[in-house]
Amino acid sequence: MDAPKHEYPVRVIGPRSGWLDLDLRELWAARDLVALFVRRNVLAQYKQTALGPLWFVLQPLLTTLVFTVVFGRVARLPTDGLPQALFYLCGVVAWRFFADCLTTVSSCLRANAALLGKVYFPRLAVPLAVVLTGAVTFVVQFAIFLCVLGYFLWAGAPAAPGPWALLTPALVLLMAALGLGLGLLVAALTVRYRDLGFVVAFGVQLLLFASPVIYPLSLVPEGWQALALANPMAAILEALRFGLLGQGLAPGLPLGVAAAVSLGVLLLGLAAFSRVEKNFMDTV
């Protein structure tokens, strides 16, 4: 008598069609892998460094110190009556989160090419882990900002956090969406046009000076403010300062436009990423 045959489930993996064909259930099933990537990224950032995780604290503080000396004391740029260190630290912490998401996501495909060519998993897990890693760093550095804010409030500084501070988590999500969307667009285009990889770092530096990180939006001439607000990060940063410090552009139409642009860029980035992920390994 023949032994019974056991049937095992078989899953055939093939390329998907369409511009925005994302399997969110598959991505959710890989959440443990995403968490593993986040842990790897956090540990690898300052591995074999003398100060280790202390760089999480030193980076925004040192950048704030340089901005305070160069733009506050030497260039004498106004800060809307706020203490210079507090004004710059708020912008630096937010900007670093956005810039790190954009630059790291834009190179995540090539940086993980060896892994992507060996085993199948949802490719979107890699850029998602990058954003979550940036979120971990942001939480630590934002806690530092809150400590500095508390000190200045205790010292009687003219900063006035208001109820709009409750909008901070939504603003962080908008920065993540914008950074992820732009990063995915660059990652998708870099598959064919590798020169873009060299342009990203330079472009992020230019965008820094086009955003109200080292100066308030009120410093921009009124006739040019509409152009400045075409940059979604301008409205987001101003709304963040308005809620946390009481100075800046109050949330309104510019922030609504920035939110729509950020979500549109995210959808466009996801579509481009979905289009190239199926044949990425053929072009490496």
MARROMAR-495377 format. One line per 10 residues: number of its first residue (from 1); their letters; for each residue x, y, z of C-alpha. Coordinates in Angstrom, 2 decimals. Layout:
// residues N
NUM	a	X Y Z  ...
END
This chain:
// residues 284
1	mdapkheypv	0.00 0.00 0.00  1.44 3.32 -1.05  2.25 5.83 1.70  -0.01 8.89 1.71  1.40 11.88 -0.04  1.63 15.12 1.90  0.71 18.25 0.06  2.55 21.41 1.03  1.34 24.90 0.22  3.09 26.39 -2.77
11	rvigprsgwl	3.34 30.12 -3.35  4.47 31.45 -6.69  6.18 34.84 -6.50  6.08 36.92 -9.66  6.30 40.57 -10.69  3.23 42.67 -10.14  1.66 44.88 -12.75  0.34 48.35 -12.34  1.76 51.59 -11.03  0.51 51.37 -7.46
21	dldlrelwaa	0.23 47.68 -6.70  1.10 47.47 -3.01  0.30 44.48 -0.82  -0.14 46.07 2.59  -1.09 42.74 4.18  2.22 41.29 3.03  4.04 44.30 4.44  2.21 43.93 7.76  3.15 40.24 7.86  6.80 41.33 7.54
31	rdlvalfvrr	6.60 43.73 10.50  9.10 41.67 12.50  11.56 42.00 9.63  10.99 45.76 9.54  11.67 45.93 13.28  14.87 43.93 12.72  15.98 46.38 10.02  15.28 49.32 12.35  17.36 47.74 15.10  20.18 47.07 12.63
41	nvlaqykqta	20.10 50.64 11.35  20.12 52.19 14.82  23.02 50.02 16.01  25.01 50.53 12.80  24.81 54.35 12.90  27.38 54.81 15.64  28.99 51.39 15.79  32.74 51.49 16.55  32.57 55.17 17.53  34.11 56.47 20.73
51	lgplwfvlqp	31.00 58.33 21.92  28.42 55.87 20.58  24.76 56.85 21.19  25.91 60.14 22.70  26.05 61.42 19.11  22.23 61.41 19.14  22.52 64.26 21.64  25.63 66.00 20.34  24.64 66.32 16.68  21.68 68.69 17.08
61	llttlvftvv	23.37 70.62 19.89  26.58 71.17 17.93  24.65 72.17 14.81  22.58 74.58 16.88  25.76 76.06 18.35  27.24 76.63 14.89  24.00 78.20 13.60  23.81 80.44 16.67  27.35 81.72 16.19  27.30 82.06 12.38
71	fgrvarlptd	23.74 83.17 11.66  22.77 84.62 15.03  25.88 86.44 16.21  27.82 87.08 12.98  25.06 87.46 10.34  22.63 88.79 13.00  19.57 87.20 11.42  16.41 87.86 13.46  14.58 85.00 15.18  11.17 86.64 15.78
81	glpqalfylc	12.18 87.63 19.31  12.86 84.03 20.37  16.13 82.93 22.01  18.47 82.03 19.17  19.43 78.62 20.56  15.77 77.65 20.97  14.81 78.91 17.51  17.63 77.06 15.75  17.30 73.84 17.77  13.62 73.51 16.85
91	gvvawrffad	14.42 73.87 13.15  17.49 71.63 13.27  15.71 68.70 14.93  12.82 68.81 12.44  15.05 69.36 9.41  17.41 66.52 10.28  14.49 64.09 10.42  13.23 65.13 6.98  16.69 65.29 5.38  17.80 61.93 6.80
101	clttvssclr	14.62 60.27 5.50  15.14 61.74 2.03  18.86 61.02 1.63  18.85 57.53 3.15  15.69 56.31 1.39  17.05 57.58 -1.95  20.02 55.18 -1.69  18.33 52.28 0.12  17.92 50.07 -2.96  21.58 50.11 -3.92
111	anaallgkvy	22.76 49.97 -0.32  20.79 46.74 0.19  21.30 45.25 -3.29  23.15 42.19 -1.94  20.28 41.35 0.40  17.56 42.08 -2.14  19.16 39.67 -4.60  19.22 36.72 -2.21  15.83 36.46 -0.56  12.32 37.68 -1.22
121	fprlavplav	10.52 40.02 1.16  8.38 43.12 0.59  10.83 45.62 -0.88  8.99 48.50 0.74  10.15 47.14 4.11  13.61 48.64 3.51  12.60 52.31 3.01  9.93 51.98 5.71  12.59 50.81 8.16  14.70 53.84 7.20
131	vltgavtfvv	11.87 56.22 8.09  11.19 54.42 11.38  14.90 54.61 12.20  14.76 58.35 11.60  11.69 58.51 13.84  13.64 56.88 16.69  16.38 59.48 16.31  13.80 62.26 16.10  12.10 61.17 19.34  15.42 61.28 21.21
141	qfaiflcvlg	16.40 64.67 19.79  12.91 66.11 20.24  13.09 65.12 23.92  16.32 67.14 24.12  14.53 70.09 22.54  11.72 69.83 25.10  14.29 69.89 27.90  15.91 73.02 26.43  12.46 74.58 25.96  11.61 73.83 29.57
151	yflwagapaa	14.80 75.54 30.73  14.11 78.68 28.70  10.50 78.82 29.92  11.75 78.54 33.50  14.21 81.38 32.78  11.35 83.57 31.51  12.15 83.49 27.79  9.45 84.90 25.44  8.33 81.50 24.17  4.68 80.53 24.48
161	pgpwalltpa	3.67 76.96 23.57  -0.02 76.84 22.67  -2.77 74.34 21.88  -1.44 74.03 18.31  1.46 72.05 19.81  -0.94 69.08 19.79  -0.55 69.17 16.00  3.11 68.13 16.31  2.56 64.37 15.64  0.64 65.21 12.45
171	lvllmaalgl	3.44 67.55 11.34  6.00 64.81 11.96  3.93 62.43 9.82  3.84 65.02 7.04  7.65 65.38 7.16  7.99 61.59 7.05  5.58 61.35 4.10  7.41 64.07 2.18  10.86 62.64 2.88  9.75 59.09 2.07
181	glgllvaalt	7.97 60.14 -1.13  10.89 62.20 -2.45  13.35 59.47 -1.43  11.36 56.77 -3.25  11.18 58.94 -6.36  14.94 59.43 -6.37  15.54 55.74 -5.61  13.34 54.75 -8.55  14.96 57.22 -10.95  18.49 56.33 -9.78
191	vryrdlgfvv	17.97 52.80 -11.13  18.39 54.28 -14.62  19.97 57.66 -13.97  22.72 57.06 -11.43  23.86 60.67 -11.55  20.90 61.58 -9.36  22.60 59.90 -6.43  25.30 62.59 -6.51  22.76 65.40 -6.80  20.69 64.50 -3.74
201	afgvqlllfa	23.15 65.65 -1.06  23.72 68.95 -2.88  19.99 69.42 -3.41  19.22 68.84 0.27  21.75 71.53 1.22  20.12 73.99 -1.18  16.68 73.11 0.16  17.93 73.85 3.68  18.55 77.47 2.73  15.20 77.63 0.93
211	spviyplslv	13.42 76.55 4.13  12.93 78.65 7.28  15.43 76.70 9.37  18.02 79.44 9.93  15.63 82.36 9.47  11.92 82.99 10.12  9.46 83.26 7.26  8.75 86.83 8.38  12.23 87.77 7.13  11.20 86.92 3.54
221	pegwqalala	9.74 89.95 1.71  5.96 89.77 1.53  5.97 89.54 -2.24  8.20 86.48 -2.10  6.46 84.60 0.70  4.06 82.80 -1.66  7.08 81.45 -3.54  8.77 80.44 -0.29  5.62 78.56 0.78  5.74 76.56 -2.45
231	npmaaileal	8.26 74.51 -0.49  6.05 72.27 1.74  8.70 72.20 4.48  8.33 75.96 4.93  4.71 75.75 6.09  5.42 72.64 8.18  8.37 74.23 10.01  6.48 77.47 10.60  3.48 75.58 11.99  5.77 73.55 14.24
241	rfgllgqgla	7.37 76.71 15.67  3.98 78.36 16.07  2.68 75.50 18.18  5.80 74.90 20.26  7.22 78.41 20.57  4.32 80.75 19.84  6.03 82.40 16.87  5.70 81.59 13.19  2.97 81.16 10.60  -0.26 79.89 12.17
251	pglplgvaaa	-1.64 76.67 10.64  -4.01 77.49 7.82  -4.24 77.29 4.05  -0.44 77.08 3.48  -0.24 74.07 5.81  -3.23 72.46 4.07  -1.50 72.89 0.70  1.73 71.47 2.17  -0.18 68.45 3.48  -1.79 67.84 0.08
261	vslgvlllgl	1.57 68.16 -1.69  3.28 65.84 0.81  0.64 63.13 0.39  0.71 63.56 -3.39  4.50 63.19 -3.44  4.20 60.08 -1.25  1.71 58.45 -3.65  3.87 59.37 -6.63  6.95 57.94 -4.92  5.14 54.71 -4.03
271	aafsrveknf	3.95 54.36 -7.62  7.46 54.88 -9.04  8.98 52.50 -6.49  6.35 49.85 -7.26  7.15 50.21 -10.95  10.91 49.63 -10.66  11.14 47.14 -7.80  10.17 44.20 -10.01  13.24 44.55 -12.26  15.64 46.40 -10.00
281	mdtv	18.07 43.47 -9.72  18.33 43.26 -13.51  19.81 46.77 -13.68  22.23 46.70 -10.74
END
